[in-house]
Amino acid sequence: MSYRDVSSTALDAAEALTRFVVHAQLMLDPLTPEDMRREIEPQLLSVLPTLKALGVFELFAVRDPALRNLIDDELTQRSLRLAEELA
């Protein structure tokens, strides 16, 4: 792996974490309109594989119960789909 690959991976990881935090904050903001939440949710969920690979969810806990359940459900569904594909 070259320096460029490592740098690109670090940027991708930082971008994924930034996107997650920004989208999570919007999801939790009571002033965020419902139609915007529906647009944001898939974007938030799309970065979960990267964050899981980085070990973010082993280090940090999502305190909001609804957001935590959304994330847990999505990660479970992704794991089940992967297991089915590999079977």
PDB file of N, CA, C and O in Angstrom:
ATOM      1  N   MET A   1       0.848  -1.170   0.000  1.00  0.00           N
ATOM      2  CA  MET A   1       0.000   0.000   0.000  1.00  0.00           C
ATOM      3  C   MET A   1       0.896   1.237   0.000  1.00  0.00           C
ATOM      4  O   MET A   1       1.816   1.347   0.810  1.00  0.00           O
ATOM      5  N   SER A   2       0.625   2.147  -0.897  1.00  0.00           N
ATOM      6  CA  SER A   2       1.435   3.349  -1.009  1.00  0.00           C
ATOM      7  C   SER A   2       0.951   4.427  -0.043  1.00  0.00           C
ATOM      8  O   SER A   2      -0.118   4.318   0.558  1.00  0.00           O
ATOM      9  N   TYR A   3       1.765   5.463   0.087  1.00  0.00           N
ATOM     10  CA  TYR A   3       1.384   6.596   0.930  1.00  0.00           C
ATOM     11  C   TYR A   3       0.090   7.207   0.425  1.00  0.00           C
ATOM     12  O   TYR A   3      -0.766   7.609   1.213  1.00  0.00           O
ATOM     13  N   ARG A   4      -0.048   7.274  -0.894  1.00  0.00           N
ATOM     14  CA  ARG A   4      -1.263   7.847  -1.478  1.00  0.00           C
ATOM     15  C   ARG A   4      -2.486   7.028  -1.065  1.00  0.00           C
ATOM     16  O   ARG A   4      -3.530   7.601  -0.753  1.00  0.00           O
ATOM     17  N   ASP A   5      -2.374   5.695  -1.056  1.00  0.00           N
ATOM     18  CA  ASP A   5      -3.490   4.840  -0.648  1.00  0.00           C
ATOM     19  C   ASP A   5      -3.859   5.080   0.812  1.00  0.00           C
ATOM     20  O   ASP A   5      -5.038   5.171   1.154  1.00  0.00           O
ATOM     21  N   VAL A   6      -2.854   5.182   1.664  1.00  0.00           N
ATOM     22  CA  VAL A   6      -3.101   5.426   3.087  1.00  0.00           C
ATOM     23  C   VAL A   6      -3.759   6.785   3.268  1.00  0.00           C
ATOM     24  O   VAL A   6      -4.714   6.919   4.033  1.00  0.00           O
ATOM     25  N   SER A   7      -3.255   7.784   2.572  1.00  0.00           N
ATOM     26  CA  SER A   7      -3.817   9.126   2.672  1.00  0.00           C
ATOM     27  C   SER A   7      -5.258   9.151   2.190  1.00  0.00           C
ATOM     28  O   SER A   7      -6.112   9.787   2.808  1.00  0.00           O
ATOM     29  N   SER A   8      -5.531   8.462   1.092  1.00  0.00           N
ATOM     30  CA  SER A   8      -6.891   8.398   0.555  1.00  0.00           C
ATOM     31  C   SER A   8      -7.823   7.676   1.519  1.00  0.00           C
ATOM     32  O   SER A   8      -8.963   8.098   1.714  1.00  0.00           O
ATOM     33  N   THR A   9      -7.349   6.596   2.121  1.00  0.00           N
ATOM     34  CA  THR A   9      -8.156   5.849   3.082  1.00  0.00           C
ATOM     35  C   THR A   9      -8.464   6.702   4.306  1.00  0.00           C
ATOM     36  O   THR A   9      -9.589   6.696   4.806  1.00  0.00           O
ATOM     37  N   ALA A  10      -7.468   7.434   4.786  1.00  0.00           N
ATOM     38  CA  ALA A  10      -7.679   8.301   5.946  1.00  0.00           C
ATOM     39  C   ALA A  10      -8.687   9.391   5.617  1.00  0.00           C
ATOM     40  O   ALA A  10      -9.534   9.725   6.446  1.00  0.00           O
ATOM     41  N   LEU A  11      -8.600   9.949   4.410  1.00  0.00           N
ATOM     42  CA  LEU A  11      -9.552  10.973   3.998  1.00  0.00           C
ATOM     43  C   LEU A  11     -10.953  10.385   3.910  1.00  0.00           C
ATOM     44  O   LEU A  11     -11.915  11.003   4.364  1.00  0.00           O
ATOM     45  N   ASP A  12     -11.075   9.190   3.328  1.00  0.00           N
ATOM     46  CA  ASP A  12     -12.378   8.541   3.245  1.00  0.00           C
ATOM     47  C   ASP A  12     -12.952   8.294   4.638  1.00  0.00           C
ATOM     48  O   ASP A  12     -14.145   8.496   4.867  1.00  0.00           O
ATOM     49  N   ALA A  13     -12.111   7.862   5.559  1.00  0.00           N
ATOM     50  CA  ALA A  13     -12.561   7.598   6.926  1.00  0.00           C
ATOM     51  C   ALA A  13     -12.990   8.892   7.606  1.00  0.00           C
ATOM     52  O   ALA A  13     -14.031   8.939   8.262  1.00  0.00           O
ATOM     53  N   ALA A  14     -12.197   9.929   7.450  1.00  0.00           N
ATOM     54  CA  ALA A  14     -12.541  11.219   8.057  1.00  0.00           C
ATOM     55  C   ALA A  14     -13.820  11.772   7.449  1.00  0.00           C
ATOM     56  O   ALA A  14     -14.660  12.326   8.157  1.00  0.00           O
ATOM     57  N   GLU A  15     -13.967  11.623   6.140  1.00  0.00           N
ATOM     58  CA  GLU A  15     -15.177  12.102   5.473  1.00  0.00           C
ATOM     59  C   GLU A  15     -16.401  11.327   5.955  1.00  0.00           C
ATOM     60  O   GLU A  15     -17.455  11.917   6.196  1.00  0.00           O
ATOM     61  N   ALA A  16     -16.267  10.012   6.095  1.00  0.00           N
ATOM     62  CA  ALA A  16     -17.390   9.191   6.570  1.00  0.00           C
ATOM     63  C   ALA A  16     -17.794   9.602   7.980  1.00  0.00           C
ATOM     64  O   ALA A  16     -18.983   9.727   8.276  1.00  0.00           O
ATOM     65  N   LEU A  17     -16.820   9.808   8.840  1.00  0.00           N
ATOM     66  CA  LEU A  17     -17.119  10.210  10.217  1.00  0.00           C
ATOM     67  C   LEU A  17     -17.769  11.594  10.256  1.00  0.00           C
ATOM     68  O   LEU A  17     -18.723  11.821  11.001  1.00  0.00           O
ATOM     69  N   THR A  18     -17.249  12.500   9.456  1.00  0.00           N
ATOM     70  CA  THR A  18     -17.835  13.845   9.395  1.00  0.00           C
ATOM     71  C   THR A  18     -19.271  13.793   8.898  1.00  0.00           C
ATOM     72  O   THR A  18     -20.157  14.425   9.473  1.00  0.00           O
ATOM     73  N   ARG A  19     -19.498  13.039   7.829  1.00  0.00           N
ATOM     74  CA  ARG A  19     -20.859  12.918   7.294  1.00  0.00           C
ATOM     75  C   ARG A  19     -21.806  12.321   8.333  1.00  0.00           C
ATOM     76  O   ARG A  19     -22.938  12.780   8.492  1.00  0.00           O
ATOM     77  N   PHE A  20     -21.335  11.304   9.030  1.00  0.00           N
ATOM     78  CA  PHE A  20     -22.173  10.669  10.041  1.00  0.00           C
ATOM     79  C   PHE A  20     -22.564  11.670  11.125  1.00  0.00           C
ATOM     80  O   PHE A  20     -23.737  11.778  11.481  1.00  0.00           O
ATOM     81  N   VAL A  21     -21.594  12.392  11.642  1.00  0.00           N
ATOM     82  CA  VAL A  21     -21.867  13.338  12.732  1.00  0.00           C
ATOM     83  C   VAL A  21     -22.822  14.434  12.270  1.00  0.00           C
ATOM     84  O   VAL A  21     -23.771  14.768  12.979  1.00  0.00           O
ATOM     85  N   VAL A  22     -22.581  14.991  11.098  1.00  0.00           N
ATOM     86  CA  VAL A  22     -23.449  16.060  10.589  1.00  0.00           C
ATOM     87  C   VAL A  22     -24.868  15.549  10.387  1.00  0.00           C
ATOM     88  O   VAL A  22     -25.832  16.198  10.793  1.00  0.00           O
ATOM     89  N   HIS A  23     -24.993  14.377   9.754  1.00  0.00           N
ATOM     90  CA  HIS A  23     -26.329  13.833   9.502  1.00  0.00           C
ATOM     91  C   HIS A  23     -27.022  13.416  10.805  1.00  0.00           C
ATOM     92  O   HIS A  23     -28.231  13.600  10.947  1.00  0.00           O
ATOM     93  N   ALA A  24     -26.277  12.866  11.741  1.00  0.00           N
ATOM     94  CA  ALA A  24     -26.873  12.483  13.027  1.00  0.00           C
ATOM     95  C   ALA A  24     -27.373  13.719  13.770  1.00  0.00           C
ATOM     96  O   ALA A  24     -28.456  13.695  14.356  1.00  0.00           O
ATOM     97  N   GLN A  25     -26.596  14.787  13.749  1.00  0.00           N
ATOM     98  CA  GLN A  25     -27.037  16.018  14.413  1.00  0.00           C
ATOM     99  C   GLN A  25     -28.325  16.544  13.789  1.00  0.00           C
ATOM    100  O   GLN A  25     -29.228  16.987  14.498  1.00  0.00           O
ATOM    101  N   LEU A  26     -28.407  16.494  12.463  1.00  0.00           N
ATOM    102  CA  LEU A  26     -29.630  16.938  11.791  1.00  0.00           C
ATOM    103  C   LEU A  26     -30.810  16.039  12.133  1.00  0.00           C
ATOM    104  O   LEU A  26     -31.924  16.521  12.337  1.00  0.00           O
ATOM    105  N   MET A  27     -30.567  14.738  12.196  1.00  0.00           N
ATOM    106  CA  MET A  27     -31.643  13.798  12.532  1.00  0.00           C
ATOM    107  C   MET A  27     -32.169  14.061  13.946  1.00  0.00           C
ATOM    108  O   MET A  27     -33.363  13.905  14.204  1.00  0.00           O
ATOM    109  N   LEU A  28     -31.289  14.456  14.847  1.00  0.00           N
ATOM    110  CA  LEU A  28     -31.676  14.663  16.241  1.00  0.00           C
ATOM    111  C   LEU A  28     -32.218  16.062  16.526  1.00  0.00           C
ATOM    112  O   LEU A  28     -32.815  16.297  17.577  1.00  0.00           O
ATOM    113  N   ASP A  29     -32.015  16.968  15.610  1.00  0.00           N
ATOM    114  CA  ASP A  29     -32.483  18.341  15.806  1.00  0.00           C
ATOM    115  C   ASP A  29     -34.000  18.399  15.633  1.00  0.00           C
ATOM    116  O   ASP A  29     -34.504  18.081  14.556  1.00  0.00           O
ATOM    117  N   PRO A  30     -34.728  18.794  16.660  1.00  0.00           N
ATOM    118  CA  PRO A  30     -36.193  18.838  16.549  1.00  0.00           C
ATOM    119  C   PRO A  30     -36.686  19.840  15.505  1.00  0.00           C
ATOM    120  O   PRO A  30     -37.842  19.774  15.087  1.00  0.00           O
ATOM    121  N   LEU A  31     -35.835  20.757  15.084  1.00  0.00           N
ATOM    122  CA  LEU A  31     -36.231  21.742  14.078  1.00  0.00           C
ATOM    123  C   LEU A  31     -36.023  21.251  12.642  1.00  0.00           C
ATOM    124  O   LEU A  31     -36.427  21.923  11.693  1.00  0.00           O
ATOM    125  N   THR A  32     -35.397  20.084  12.478  1.00  0.00           N
ATOM    126  CA  THR A  32     -35.203  19.536  11.135  1.00  0.00           C
ATOM    127  C   THR A  32     -36.542  19.039  10.611  1.00  0.00           C
ATOM    128  O   THR A  32     -37.188  18.208  11.250  1.00  0.00           O
ATOM    129  N   PRO A  33     -36.970  19.545   9.444  1.00  0.00           N
ATOM    130  CA  PRO A  33     -38.250  19.101   8.882  1.00  0.00           C
ATOM    131  C   PRO A  33     -38.236  17.604   8.549  1.00  0.00           C
ATOM    132  O   PRO A  33     -37.194  17.043   8.212  1.00  0.00           O
ATOM    133  N   GLU A  34     -39.396  16.976   8.649  1.00  0.00           N
ATOM    134  CA  GLU A  34     -39.509  15.532   8.429  1.00  0.00           C
ATOM    135  C   GLU A  34     -39.056  15.130   7.030  1.00  0.00           C
ATOM    136  O   GLU A  34     -38.413  14.091   6.875  1.00  0.00           O
ATOM    137  N   ASP A  35     -39.371  15.921   6.010  1.00  0.00           N
ATOM    138  CA  ASP A  35     -38.946  15.558   4.655  1.00  0.00           C
ATOM    139  C   ASP A  35     -37.424  15.592   4.530  1.00  0.00           C
ATOM    140  O   ASP A  35     -36.851  14.801   3.782  1.00  0.00           O
ATOM    141  N   MET A  36     -36.772  16.489   5.244  1.00  0.00           N
ATOM    142  CA  MET A  36     -35.312  16.523   5.237  1.00  0.00           C
ATOM    143  C   MET A  36     -34.748  15.307   5.968  1.00  0.00           C
ATOM    144  O   MET A  36     -33.737  14.745   5.545  1.00  0.00           O
ATOM    145  N   ARG A  37     -35.387  14.899   7.051  1.00  0.00           N
ATOM    146  CA  ARG A  37     -34.948  13.688   7.774  1.00  0.00           C
ATOM    147  C   ARG A  37     -34.991  12.468   6.856  1.00  0.00           C
ATOM    148  O   ARG A  37     -34.087  11.633   6.880  1.00  0.00           O
ATOM    149  N   ARG A  38     -36.047  12.371   6.047  1.00  0.00           N
ATOM    150  CA  ARG A  38     -36.165  11.235   5.126  1.00  0.00           C
ATOM    151  C   ARG A  38     -35.062  11.255   4.072  1.00  0.00           C
ATOM    152  O   ARG A  38     -34.618  10.201   3.618  1.00  0.00           O
ATOM    153  N   GLU A  39     -34.620  12.443   3.684  1.00  0.00           N
ATOM    154  CA  GLU A  39     -33.506  12.559   2.733  1.00  0.00           C
ATOM    155  C   GLU A  39     -32.171  12.227   3.397  1.00  0.00           C
ATOM    156  O   GLU A  39     -31.296  11.620   2.779  1.00  0.00           O
ATOM    157  N   ILE A  40     -32.023  12.622   4.636  1.00  0.00           N
ATOM    158  CA  ILE A  40     -30.761  12.456   5.360  1.00  0.00           C
ATOM    159  C   ILE A  40     -30.533  11.006   5.784  1.00  0.00           C
ATOM    160  O   ILE A  40     -29.399  10.528   5.770  1.00  0.00           O
ATOM    161  N   GLU A  41     -31.596  10.311   6.157  1.00  0.00           N
ATOM    162  CA  GLU A  41     -31.448   8.963   6.723  1.00  0.00           C
ATOM    163  C   GLU A  41     -30.628   8.024   5.838  1.00  0.00           C
ATOM    164  O   GLU A  41     -29.702   7.397   6.351  1.00  0.00           O
ATOM    165  N   PRO A  42     -30.913   7.887   4.532  1.00  0.00           N
ATOM    166  CA  PRO A  42     -30.094   6.975   3.728  1.00  0.00           C
ATOM    167  C   PRO A  42     -28.632   7.412   3.640  1.00  0.00           C
ATOM    168  O   PRO A  42     -27.736   6.574   3.541  1.00  0.00           O
ATOM    169  N   GLN A  43     -28.399   8.710   3.676  1.00  0.00           N
ATOM    170  CA  GLN A  43     -27.020   9.206   3.642  1.00  0.00           C
ATOM    171  C   GLN A  43     -26.287   8.836   4.927  1.00  0.00           C
ATOM    172  O   GLN A  43     -25.117   8.454   4.895  1.00  0.00           O
ATOM    173  N   LEU A  44     -26.976   8.950   6.044  1.00  0.00           N
ATOM    174  CA  LEU A  44     -26.396   8.563   7.326  1.00  0.00           C
ATOM    175  C   LEU A  44     -26.095   7.060   7.326  1.00  0.00           C
ATOM    176  O   LEU A  44     -25.011   6.640   7.733  1.00  0.00           O
ATOM    177  N   LEU A  45     -27.049   6.266   6.873  1.00  0.00           N
ATOM    178  CA  LEU A  45     -26.882   4.814   6.885  1.00  0.00           C
ATOM    179  C   LEU A  45     -25.791   4.349   5.919  1.00  0.00           C
ATOM    180  O   LEU A  45     -25.171   3.310   6.144  1.00  0.00           O
ATOM    181  N   SER A  46     -25.555   5.100   4.857  1.00  0.00           N
ATOM    182  CA  SER A  46     -24.575   4.677   3.852  1.00  0.00           C
ATOM    183  C   SER A  46     -23.144   4.668   4.377  1.00  0.00           C
ATOM    184  O   SER A  46     -22.300   3.957   3.830  1.00  0.00           O
ATOM    185  N   VAL A  47     -22.850   5.433   5.415  1.00  0.00           N
ATOM    186  CA  VAL A  47     -21.481   5.474   5.944  1.00  0.00           C
ATOM    187  C   VAL A  47     -21.253   4.462   7.063  1.00  0.00           C
ATOM    188  O   VAL A  47     -20.131   4.324   7.550  1.00  0.00           O
ATOM    189  N   LEU A  48     -22.296   3.758   7.473  1.00  0.00           N
ATOM    190  CA  LEU A  48     -22.151   2.810   8.586  1.00  0.00           C
ATOM    191  C   LEU A  48     -21.112   1.720   8.332  1.00  0.00           C
ATOM    192  O   LEU A  48     -20.348   1.408   9.246  1.00  0.00           O
ATOM    193  N   PRO A  49     -21.041   1.121   7.133  1.00  0.00           N
ATOM    194  CA  PRO A  49     -20.015   0.086   6.935  1.00  0.00           C
ATOM    195  C   PRO A  49     -18.591   0.605   7.176  1.00  0.00           C
ATOM    196  O   PRO A  49     -17.759  -0.096   7.754  1.00  0.00           O
ATOM    197  N   THR A  50     -18.321   1.819   6.735  1.00  0.00           N
ATOM    198  CA  THR A  50     -16.991   2.400   6.956  1.00  0.00           C
ATOM    199  C   THR A  50     -16.732   2.606   8.442  1.00  0.00           C
ATOM    200  O   THR A  50     -15.656   2.280   8.942  1.00  0.00           O
ATOM    201  N   LEU A  51     -17.718   3.144   9.141  1.00  0.00           N
ATOM    202  CA  LEU A  51     -17.548   3.385  10.577  1.00  0.00           C
ATOM    203  C   LEU A  51     -17.417   2.080  11.353  1.00  0.00           C
ATOM    204  O   LEU A  51     -16.650   1.997  12.312  1.00  0.00           O
ATOM    205  N   LYS A  52     -18.162   1.068  10.938  1.00  0.00           N
ATOM    206  CA  LYS A  52     -18.049  -0.243  11.589  1.00  0.00           C
ATOM    207  C   LYS A  52     -16.656  -0.827  11.356  1.00  0.00           C
ATOM    208  O   LYS A  52     -16.043  -1.369  12.276  1.00  0.00           O
ATOM    209  N   ALA A  53     -16.161  -0.714  10.126  1.00  0.00           N
ATOM    210  CA  ALA A  53     -14.824  -1.225   9.810  1.00  0.00           C
ATOM    211  C   ALA A  53     -13.745  -0.493  10.610  1.00  0.00           C
ATOM    212  O   ALA A  53     -12.719  -1.078  10.956  1.00  0.00           O
ATOM    213  N   LEU A  54     -13.976   0.760  10.895  1.00  0.00           N
ATOM    214  CA  LEU A  54     -13.026   1.538  11.698  1.00  0.00           C
ATOM    215  C   LEU A  54     -13.114   1.223  13.190  1.00  0.00           C
ATOM    216  O   LEU A  54     -12.236   1.614  13.959  1.00  0.00           O
ATOM    217  N   GLY A  55     -14.163   0.523  13.598  1.00  0.00           N
ATOM    218  CA  GLY A  55     -14.343   0.190  15.004  1.00  0.00           C
ATOM    219  C   GLY A  55     -14.991   1.301  15.815  1.00  0.00           C
ATOM    220  O   GLY A  55     -14.933   1.294  17.044  1.00  0.00           O
ATOM    221  N   VAL A  56     -15.606   2.251  15.131  1.00  0.00           N
ATOM    222  CA  VAL A  56     -16.206   3.397  15.822  1.00  0.00           C
ATOM    223  C   VAL A  56     -17.242   2.951  16.846  1.00  0.00           C
ATOM    224  O   VAL A  56     -17.305   3.498  17.947  1.00  0.00           O
ATOM    225  N   PHE A  57     -18.058   1.956  16.487  1.00  0.00           N
ATOM    226  CA  PHE A  57     -19.149   1.560  17.380  1.00  0.00           C
ATOM    227  C   PHE A  57     -18.675   0.673  18.531  1.00  0.00           C
ATOM    228  O   PHE A  57     -19.445   0.391  19.449  1.00  0.00           O
ATOM    229  N   GLU A  58     -17.417   0.230  18.493  1.00  0.00           N
ATOM    230  CA  GLU A  58     -16.834  -0.446  19.652  1.00  0.00           C
ATOM    231  C   GLU A  58     -16.260   0.581  20.632  1.00  0.00           C
ATOM    232  O   GLU A  58     -16.108   0.300  21.821  1.00  0.00           O
ATOM    233  N   LEU A  59     -15.946   1.762  20.123  1.00  0.00           N
ATOM    234  CA  LEU A  59     -15.344   2.804  20.959  1.00  0.00           C
ATOM    235  C   LEU A  59     -16.357   3.791  21.517  1.00  0.00           C
ATOM    236  O   LEU A  59     -16.204   4.290  22.632  1.00  0.00           O
ATOM    237  N   PHE A  60     -17.390   4.068  20.735  1.00  0.00           N
ATOM    238  CA  PHE A  60     -18.358   5.098  21.106  1.00  0.00           C
ATOM    239  C   PHE A  60     -19.767   4.533  21.074  1.00  0.00           C
ATOM    240  O   PHE A  60     -20.080   3.665  20.259  1.00  0.00           O
ATOM    241  N   ALA A  61     -20.607   5.028  21.960  1.00  0.00           N
ATOM    242  CA  ALA A  61     -22.011   4.611  22.002  1.00  0.00           C
ATOM    243  C   ALA A  61     -22.889   5.773  21.552  1.00  0.00           C
ATOM    244  O   ALA A  61     -22.651   6.924  21.917  1.00  0.00           O
ATOM    245  N   VAL A  62     -23.893   5.460  20.766  1.00  0.00           N
ATOM    246  CA  VAL A  62     -24.881   6.459  20.368  1.00  0.00           C
ATOM    247  C   VAL A  62     -25.876   6.553  21.516  1.00  0.00           C
ATOM    248  O   VAL A  62     -26.518   5.562  21.864  1.00  0.00           O
ATOM    249  N   ARG A  63     -26.006   7.718  22.096  1.00  0.00           N
ATOM    250  CA  ARG A  63     -26.836   7.864  23.299  1.00  0.00           C
ATOM    251  C   ARG A  63     -28.321   7.977  23.006  1.00  0.00           C
ATOM    252  O   ARG A  63     -29.141   7.551  23.820  1.00  0.00           O
ATOM    253  N   ASP A  64     -28.683   8.536  21.870  1.00  0.00           N
ATOM    254  CA  ASP A  64     -30.101   8.681  21.550  1.00  0.00           C
ATOM    255  C   ASP A  64     -30.681   7.308  21.212  1.00  0.00           C
ATOM    256  O   ASP A  64     -30.204   6.657  20.282  1.00  0.00           O
ATOM    257  N   PRO A  65     -31.699   6.855  21.945  1.00  0.00           N
ATOM    258  CA  PRO A  65     -32.237   5.502  21.733  1.00  0.00           C
ATOM    259  C   PRO A  65     -32.781   5.265  20.324  1.00  0.00           C
ATOM    260  O   PRO A  65     -32.551   4.200  19.752  1.00  0.00           O
ATOM    261  N   ALA A  66     -33.491   6.227  19.760  1.00  0.00           N
ATOM    262  CA  ALA A  66     -34.064   6.034  18.424  1.00  0.00           C
ATOM    263  C   ALA A  66     -32.966   5.934  17.371  1.00  0.00           C
ATOM    264  O   ALA A  66     -33.029   5.079  16.487  1.00  0.00           O
ATOM    265  N   LEU A  67     -31.968   6.796  17.460  1.00  0.00           N
ATOM    266  CA  LEU A  67     -30.862   6.750  16.504  1.00  0.00           C
ATOM    267  C   LEU A  67     -30.048   5.474  16.694  1.00  0.00           C
ATOM    268  O   LEU A  67     -29.635   4.848  15.718  1.00  0.00           O
ATOM    269  N   ARG A  68     -29.819   5.090  17.939  1.00  0.00           N
ATOM    270  CA  ARG A  68     -29.087   3.852  18.223  1.00  0.00           C
ATOM    271  C   ARG A  68     -29.820   2.649  17.636  1.00  0.00           C
ATOM    272  O   ARG A  68     -29.193   1.774  17.041  1.00  0.00           O
ATOM    273  N   ASN A  69     -31.142   2.597  17.798  1.00  0.00           N
ATOM    274  CA  ASN A  69     -31.922   1.491  17.239  1.00  0.00           C
ATOM    275  C   ASN A  69     -31.875   1.481  15.721  1.00  0.00           C
ATOM    276  O   ASN A  69     -31.771   0.416  15.113  1.00  0.00           O
ATOM    277  N   LEU A  70     -31.951   2.652  15.103  1.00  0.00           N
ATOM    278  CA  LEU A  70     -31.859   2.745  13.646  1.00  0.00           C
ATOM    279  C   LEU A  70     -30.529   2.182  13.158  1.00  0.00           C
ATOM    280  O   LEU A  70     -30.489   1.408  12.202  1.00  0.00           O
ATOM    281  N   ILE A  71     -29.452   2.571  13.814  1.00  0.00           N
ATOM    282  CA  ILE A  71     -28.115   2.105  13.444  1.00  0.00           C
ATOM    283  C   ILE A  71     -27.982   0.611  13.691  1.00  0.00           C
ATOM    284  O   ILE A  71     -27.497  -0.117  12.825  1.00  0.00           O
ATOM    285  N   ASP A  72     -28.404   0.145  14.854  1.00  0.00           N
ATOM    286  CA  ASP A  72     -28.321  -1.286  15.168  1.00  0.00           C
ATOM    287  C   ASP A  72     -29.118  -2.117  14.176  1.00  0.00           C
ATOM    288  O   ASP A  72     -28.646  -3.154  13.712  1.00  0.00           O
ATOM    289  N   ASP A  73     -30.326  -1.667  13.848  1.00  0.00           N
ATOM    290  CA  ASP A  73     -31.161  -2.398  12.885  1.00  0.00           C
ATOM    291  C   ASP A  73     -30.494  -2.463  11.516  1.00  0.00           C
ATOM    292  O   ASP A  73     -30.490  -3.511  10.870  1.00  0.00           O
ATOM    293  N   GLU A  74     -29.935  -1.351  11.081  1.00  0.00           N
ATOM    294  CA  GLU A  74     -29.288  -1.317   9.763  1.00  0.00           C
ATOM    295  C   GLU A  74     -28.061  -2.219   9.739  1.00  0.00           C
ATOM    296  O   GLU A  74     -27.860  -2.962   8.778  1.00  0.00           O
ATOM    297  N   LEU A  75     -27.243  -2.164  10.777  1.00  0.00           N
ATOM    298  CA  LEU A  75     -26.052  -3.018  10.820  1.00  0.00           C
ATOM    299  C   LEU A  75     -26.439  -4.493  10.873  1.00  0.00           C
ATOM    300  O   LEU A  75     -25.778  -5.327  10.253  1.00  0.00           O
ATOM    301  N   THR A  76     -27.496  -4.821  11.601  1.00  0.00           N
ATOM    302  CA  THR A  76     -27.977  -6.206  11.659  1.00  0.00           C
ATOM    303  C   THR A  76     -28.450  -6.661  10.287  1.00  0.00           C
ATOM    304  O   THR A  76     -28.109  -7.758   9.843  1.00  0.00           O
ATOM    305  N   GLN A  77     -29.230  -5.827   9.617  1.00  0.00           N
ATOM    306  CA  GLN A  77     -29.729  -6.179   8.283  1.00  0.00           C
ATOM    307  C   GLN A  77     -28.579  -6.363   7.295  1.00  0.00           C
ATOM    308  O   GLN A  77     -28.604  -7.285   6.481  1.00  0.00           O
ATOM    309  N   ARG A  78     -27.584  -5.502   7.361  1.00  0.00           N
ATOM    310  CA  ARG A  78     -26.422  -5.629   6.467  1.00  0.00           C
ATOM    311  C   ARG A  78     -25.666  -6.924   6.753  1.00  0.00           C
ATOM    312  O   ARG A  78     -25.207  -7.590   5.825  1.00  0.00           O
ATOM    313  N   SER A  79     -25.532  -7.283   8.023  1.00  0.00           N
ATOM    314  CA  SER A  79     -24.850  -8.534   8.384  1.00  0.00           C
ATOM    315  C   SER A  79     -25.621  -9.742   7.872  1.00  0.00           C
ATOM    316  O   SER A  79     -25.025 -10.693   7.367  1.00  0.00           O
ATOM    317  N   LEU A  80     -26.939  -9.709   8.001  1.00  0.00           N
ATOM    318  CA  LEU A  80     -27.765 -10.815   7.516  1.00  0.00           C
ATOM    319  C   LEU A  80     -27.675 -10.952   6.005  1.00  0.00           C
ATOM    320  O   LEU A  80     -27.575 -12.064   5.487  1.00  0.00           O
ATOM    321  N   ARG A  81     -27.709  -9.826   5.293  1.00  0.00           N
ATOM    322  CA  ARG A  81     -27.590  -9.874   3.827  1.00  0.00           C
ATOM    323  C   ARG A  81     -26.237 -10.429   3.416  1.00  0.00           C
ATOM    324  O   ARG A  81     -26.148 -11.222   2.478  1.00  0.00           O
ATOM    325  N   LEU A  82     -25.188 -10.020   4.107  1.00  0.00           N
ATOM    326  CA  LEU A  82     -23.854 -10.515   3.792  1.00  0.00           C
ATOM    327  C   LEU A  82     -23.763 -12.014   4.046  1.00  0.00           C
ATOM    328  O   LEU A  82     -23.187 -12.746   3.240  1.00  0.00           O
ATOM    329  N   ALA A  83     -24.326 -12.474   5.157  1.00  0.00           N
ATOM    330  CA  ALA A  83     -24.314 -13.906   5.474  1.00  0.00           C
ATOM    331  C   ALA A  83     -25.064 -14.701   4.415  1.00  0.00           C
ATOM    332  O   ALA A  83     -24.630 -15.790   4.036  1.00  0.00           O
ATOM    333  N   GLU A  84     -26.181 -14.172   3.934  1.00  0.00           N
ATOM    334  CA  GLU A  84     -26.946 -14.852   2.889  1.00  0.00           C
ATOM    335  C   GLU A  84     -26.160 -14.910   1.585  1.00  0.00           C
ATOM    336  O   GLU A  84     -26.190 -15.920   0.883  1.00  0.00           O
ATOM    337  N   GLU A  85     -25.460 -13.829   1.263  1.00  0.00           N
ATOM    338  CA  GLU A  85     -24.662 -13.800   0.041  1.00  0.00           C
ATOM    339  C   GLU A  85     -23.522 -14.804   0.101  1.00  0.00           C
ATOM    340  O   GLU A  85     -23.173 -15.413  -0.909  1.00  0.00           O
ATOM    341  N   LEU A  86     -22.947 -14.975   1.270  1.00  0.00           N
ATOM    342  CA  LEU A  86     -21.812 -15.882   1.424  1.00  0.00           C
ATOM    343  C   LEU A  86     -22.235 -17.342   1.539  1.00  0.00           C
ATOM    344  O   LEU A  86     -21.418 -18.242   1.348  1.00  0.00           O
ATOM    345  N   ALA A  87     -23.499 -17.578   1.849  1.00  0.00           N
ATOM    346  CA  ALA A  87     -23.979 -18.956   2.032  1.00  0.00           C
ATOM    347  C   ALA A  87     -24.189 -19.655   0.705  1.00  0.00           C
ATOM    348  O   ALA A  87     -24.590 -20.819   0.676  1.00  0.00           O
TER     349      ALA A  87
END
